Amino acid sequence: MKERHSKYEKIAEVPMFDPAANAEGSTNSMFHGNTTGLIDMIDQQITPDFYQKHTEKMFANMWHPTKYPVTSDTKIYHTLTEVEKESFKKALSHLTSLDSLQVHNLPRIAAKIRYPEIAGVLAFQEMQESLHSFSYAYIYNSLFTKEEAREIRDMIKTDPVMRERAIKLKDAYTALDGDTVEGMLKILLTNIVLEAVMFYSIFNFFFYLKYRGKMINVATVIAWIKKDEVTHIDVFADILNKFKQDYPDVWDEEFIVNFLIEQTKTESKYSSYIIDRRIPGFSPENIEMYTKHRMNKVFRLLDIGTKFENVQNPFLHLERVGNVSDGEEVNASSTETSIFEAHSINYFDPAIKIKDYKEFLNAE
């Protein structure tokens, strides 16, 4: 019989090493129970292959941004419209903020979780998030002077809308109730929203530029980042579903649905601020629909069921340009051929996109 836990029950950090704990079967839930503290993969308690499943996908994605000559996009950058340049800068600063938060956040989560296989996977994810942070710096330094790069990076601090959003997200990760079971549920939910929703409209902005034959190497780096983020969605879906098993008395579906719906509203509004509505195809209405489409995926992964009806993906053609198709998103990293091994990363034929592109320009 599962031990009952209150949502207000406190959570302590995992000991670095406790020789008095029994390694086998000593952990009775995600955040409670005795544990040696050893990162022991002999008895994985989520699924027998949790660590293997997720790290194999992450290993399959191994890449480095310096393989892609982003400096070759410098001349193209200067041909962008002023509206495109402004959204480009905001988008880069926004993405930098998200991955930076994860580098700090993931170890804090791992420190509370008593399943060693989760700690191992989150350590691997943290490495990927730090690579993403380096990738943005690589883009900054390839396209801009140091002074310009720092100014763009710091938009997350100097732009009042972006600053407010970043502070609220930081507060969600460091809330005073974060050391309770309910607080950790909120943090885990915020994580899956970040990994599955917050990045994606912004990714599509870069794929829009590639769609128009611009900033192709930048878009290639962003597509690799997206491919990593897709694997992170799976990780947190598995963690949350295990939370539901371990803490059924705390798993309040009505609260979770309301939490995710509120996040959908916030992210729709914020992404519409980052991507200027004067950019063809990126209306607030399209971005809202896309955000609902993304959040429906989260609902399904948590076995809650779709909550937004009559929602389609208005940016499917842009996701295809990003080399991860809509139907492959969750398991894209399981393919044996890298997404850029099968196609030239510098080749772009606009003729094959004319039909889709006309539909994109005419979209409401």
C-alpha positions in Angstrom: 0.0 0.0 0.0 1.3 3.4 -1.0 2.2 5.7 1.9 0.0 8.8 2.1 1.6 12.2 1.8 0.3 15.7 2.4 0.9 18.4 -0.2 2.4 20.5 2.7 4.8 17.8 3.7 8.4 19.0 3.7 11.1 17.6 1.4 14.7 17.3 2.5 17.7 17.1 0.2 19.1 13.7 -0.6 22.2 12.9 1.6 25.5 12.7 -0.2 26.1 9.3 1.4 24.2 7.4 4.1 25.8 4.0 4.8 23.0 3.1 7.2 20.4 3.1 4.4 19.5 -0.1 2.6 20.2 0.4 -1.1 17.6 -2.1 -2.4 14.0 -0.9 -2.0 14.9 1.8 0.5 13.3 4.6 -1.4 9.5 4.5 -1.2 8.6 7.6 -3.2 10.2 10.3 -5.3 10.9 12.7 -2.4 10.7 10.6 0.7 12.4 7.5 2.1 15.8 6.4 3.1 18.5 6.3 0.5 22.2 5.7 0.4 22.7 8.7 -1.8 24.6 6.5 -4.3 23.9 7.1 -8.0 23.0 3.4 -8.2 21.6 2.2 -11.5 21.3 -1.5 -10.5 17.7 -1.1 -9.4 16.0 1.6 -11.4 12.6 2.3 -9.8 10.8 4.4 -12.5 11.3 1.9 -15.3 14.1 -0.7 -15.6 15.5 1.3 -18.5 14.7 4.9 -17.6 18.4 6.0 -17.6 19.3 4.1 -20.8 16.2 5.3 -22.6 16.8 9.0 -22.1 20.5 9.1 -22.2 20.7 7.1 -25.4 18.5 9.7 -27.1 20.6 12.5 -25.7 23.8 10.7 -26.9 22.3 10.3 -30.4 22.0 14.1 -30.5 25.7 14.9 -29.8 26.7 18.1 -31.6 28.6 21.3 -31.3 27.6 24.7 -32.6 31.1 25.6 -33.9 30.6 23.0 -36.7 28.2 25.5 -38.3 29.8 28.7 -39.7 27.3 31.2 -38.3 29.6 34.1 -39.4 28.5 33.4 -43.0 25.1 34.7 -41.9 26.5 38.1 -41.0 25.8 39.8 -44.3 22.3 38.2 -44.4 21.6 39.7 -41.0 22.1 43.2 -42.3 19.5 42.6 -45.0 16.8 41.8 -42.4 14.1 44.4 -41.9 14.3 46.4 -38.7 11.3 44.5 -37.4 13.0 41.2 -38.0 16.2 42.4 -36.4 14.4 43.5 -33.3 12.6 40.2 -33.0 15.8 38.4 -33.6 17.5 40.2 -30.7 14.6 39.6 -28.3 14.4 36.0 -29.3 18.1 35.4 -28.7 18.0 37.1 -25.3 14.8 35.1 -24.3 16.3 31.8 -25.3 19.5 32.6 -23.4 17.4 33.3 -20.3 15.5 30.0 -20.5 18.6 27.8 -20.8 20.4 29.7 -18.1 17.5 29.1 -15.7 17.7 25.4 -16.5 21.4 25.1 -15.8 20.7 26.5 -12.3 17.4 24.7 -11.8 18.1 21.1 -12.7 20.6 20.4 -9.9 18.2 21.9 -7.4 15.5 19.4 -8.5 18.0 16.5 -8.6 19.1 17.3 -5.0 15.6 16.5 -3.8 14.8 13.4 -5.8 15.6 10.1 -4.3 15.6 8.0 -7.5 19.2 8.0 -8.6 18.4 7.3 -12.3 16.6 10.7 -12.4 19.6 12.5 -10.9 21.8 10.8 -13.6 19.5 11.9 -16.5 19.2 15.5 -15.1 23.0 15.8 -14.9 23.2 14.9 -18.6 20.4 17.4 -19.4 22.2 20.1 -17.5 25.2 19.6 -19.7 23.0 20.0 -22.8 21.5 23.2 -21.4 25.0 24.6 -20.8 25.9 23.8 -24.4 22.8 25.7 -25.5 24.0 28.7 -23.5 27.3 28.5 -25.2 25.5 28.2 -28.6 23.7 31.5 -28.1 27.1 33.1 -27.2 28.5 31.6 -30.3 25.7 33.3 -32.4 26.2 36.6 -30.6 29.9 36.6 -31.1 29.6 35.5 -34.7 27.2 38.2 -35.8 27.9 41.2 -33.5 30.6 43.2 -31.8 31.2 42.4 -28.1 29.4 45.6 -27.2 26.4 44.8 -29.4 26.3 41.2 -28.1 26.2 42.3 -24.5 23.5 44.8 -25.2 21.3 42.1 -26.9 22.0 39.5 -24.2 21.0 42.0 -21.5 17.6 42.8 -23.1 16.2 40.2 -20.6 17.2 42.8 -17.9 16.7 46.1 -19.7 13.4 45.4 -21.6 10.7 45.8 -18.9 8.3 43.1 -20.4 11.1 40.6 -20.8 12.5 41.4 -17.3 9.1 40.9 -15.6 8.6 37.6 -17.4 12.1 36.3 -16.4 11.6 37.3 -12.8 8.3 35.6 -12.6 9.8 32.4 -14.0 12.7 32.6 -11.6 10.2 33.1 -8.8 8.3 30.0 -9.9 11.5 27.9 -9.5 12.4 29.4 -6.2 9.0 29.8 -4.5 8.9 29.5 -0.7 6.8 26.3 -1.0 9.4 24.6 -3.2 10.5 22.5 -0.3 7.0 20.9 0.0 5.5 18.2 -2.1 3.0 20.6 -3.7 5.8 23.1 -4.3 7.8 20.5 -6.2 4.7 19.6 -8.3 4.5 23.3 -9.4 8.2 23.3 -10.2 8.0 20.1 -12.2 4.9 21.4 -14.1 6.8 24.7 -14.8 9.6 22.6 -16.2 7.5 20.7 -18.6 5.9 23.9 -19.8 9.3 25.4 -20.3 10.6 22.4 -22.2 7.4 21.8 -24.3 6.0 25.3 -24.8 8.1 28.3 -23.9 10.8 27.7 -26.5 8.7 26.8 -29.5 7.1 29.9 -31.0 10.6 31.5 -30.7 12.2 28.5 -32.5 9.7 29.0 -35.3 10.7 32.6 -35.7 14.2 31.4 -36.7 12.8 28.7 -39.0 10.7 31.5 -40.6 13.9 33.3 -41.5 15.3 30.1 -42.9 12.0 29.6 -44.8 12.8 32.8 -46.5 16.4 31.7 -47.3 17.9 33.8 -44.5 20.1 33.1 -41.5 20.3 29.4 -42.4 23.3 28.5 -40.2 21.7 30.2 -37.2 18.6 28.2 -37.9 20.7 25.1 -38.0 22.1 25.7 -34.6 18.6 26.5 -33.3 17.2 23.2 -34.8 19.9 21.2 -33.0 18.9 23.0 -29.7 15.2 22.1 -30.5 16.2 18.5 -31.1 17.7 18.4 -27.6 14.7 20.1 -26.0 12.4 17.5 -27.5 14.1 14.8 -25.5 13.8 16.9 -22.3 10.0 16.9 -22.7 10.0 13.1 -22.4 12.1 13.2 -19.3 9.8 15.5 -17.4 6.7 13.7 -18.7 8.1 10.5 -17.2 9.0 12.2 -13.9 5.6 13.8 -13.6 3.8 10.5 -14.3 5.9 8.8 -11.6 5.0 11.7 -9.3 1.3 10.9 -10.0 1.9 7.3 -8.9 3.9 8.2 -5.8 1.7 11.0 -4.6 -1.9 10.3 -5.8 -3.3 12.4 -2.9 -1.4 15.4 -4.1 -2.0 14.9 -7.9 -5.0 17.3 -8.2 -6.0 17.2 -11.9 -8.2 20.3 -11.6 -5.3 22.3 -10.2 -3.0 21.0 -12.9 -5.4 21.8 -15.7 -5.9 25.3 -14.4 -2.2 25.8 -13.9 -1.4 24.8 -17.5 -4.2 26.8 -19.0 -2.9 29.9 -17.2 0.5 29.2 -18.5 -0.9 29.0 -22.0 -2.3 32.5 -21.7 0.9 33.9 -20.3 3.1 32.3 -23.0 0.8 33.3 -25.9 0.9 36.9 -24.8 4.7 36.8 -24.2 5.6 35.1 -27.5 3.5 37.7 -29.3 5.6 40.4 -27.7 8.9 38.8 -28.7 7.7 38.2 -32.3 6.4 41.4 -33.9 3.0 41.0 -35.4 4.3 42.8 -38.5 6.3 39.7 -39.4 4.2 37.9 -42.0 2.2 35.0 -40.5 3.0 35.7 -36.8 -0.3 37.2 -35.6 -1.3 37.0 -31.9 -4.1 34.7 -33.0 -1.7 32.3 -34.8 0.7 32.3 -31.9 -2.1 31.7 -29.4 -3.4 28.7 -31.5 0.1 27.3 -31.7 0.7 27.7 -27.9 -2.6 25.8 -27.3 -1.4 23.1 -29.8 1.8 22.7 -27.8 0.0 22.6 -24.5 -2.4 20.0 -25.8 0.7 17.8 -26.2 1.5 18.3 -22.5 -2.0 17.4 -21.5 -1.8 14.2 -23.5 1.7 13.3 -22.1 0.2 13.6 -18.6 -2.7 11.4 -19.6 -5.2 14.2 -18.9 -6.6 14.5 -22.4 -6.9 17.5 -24.8 -8.3 20.6 -23.2 -8.2 23.0 -26.2 -10.6 22.0 -28.9 -10.5 22.8 -32.6 -6.8 23.6 -32.4 -4.5 23.1 -35.4 -0.8 23.7 -35.9 -0.5 26.9 -38.0 3.3 26.6 -38.1 3.7 23.0 -39.3 5.6 24.2 -42.4 8.1 26.0 -40.2 8.6 23.0 -38.0 9.4 21.0 -41.1 12.0 23.6 -42.1 13.4 23.0 -38.6 13.9 19.4 -39.6 11.7 18.0 -36.9 8.3 17.1 -38.2 5.1 17.5 -36.2 4.5 13.7 -36.0 8.1 13.0 -34.9 8.5 15.6 -32.2 8.5 13.5 -29.0 10.6 10.7 -30.4 12.6 12.6 -33.0 15.9 11.9 -31.3 15.5 8.1 -31.6 16.2 8.1 -35.3 19.6 6.7 -36.2 20.4 9.3 -38.9 21.1 12.8 -37.6 18.7 15.3 -39.0 21.4 17.2 -40.8 23.2 14.2 -42.2 20.5 13.4 -44.6 20.4 16.9 -46.2 22.8 19.7 -47.0 22.5 22.3 -44.3 23.3 25.1 -46.7 20.8 24.1 -49.5 17.5 25.9 -49.6 15.1 25.7 -52.5 12.3 28.1 -52.1 10.5 26.8 -55.2 9.4 23.6 -53.3 7.9 25.8 -50.6 5.8 28.2 -52.7 2.5 26.6 -52.0 3.1 26.5 -48.2 4.6 29.9 -48.2 1.6 31.5 -49.9 -0.6 29.9 -47.3 1.6 31.2 -44.6 1.5 34.8 -45.9 -2.2 34.6 -46.3 -2.8 33.2 -42.8 -4.9 35.2 -40.5 
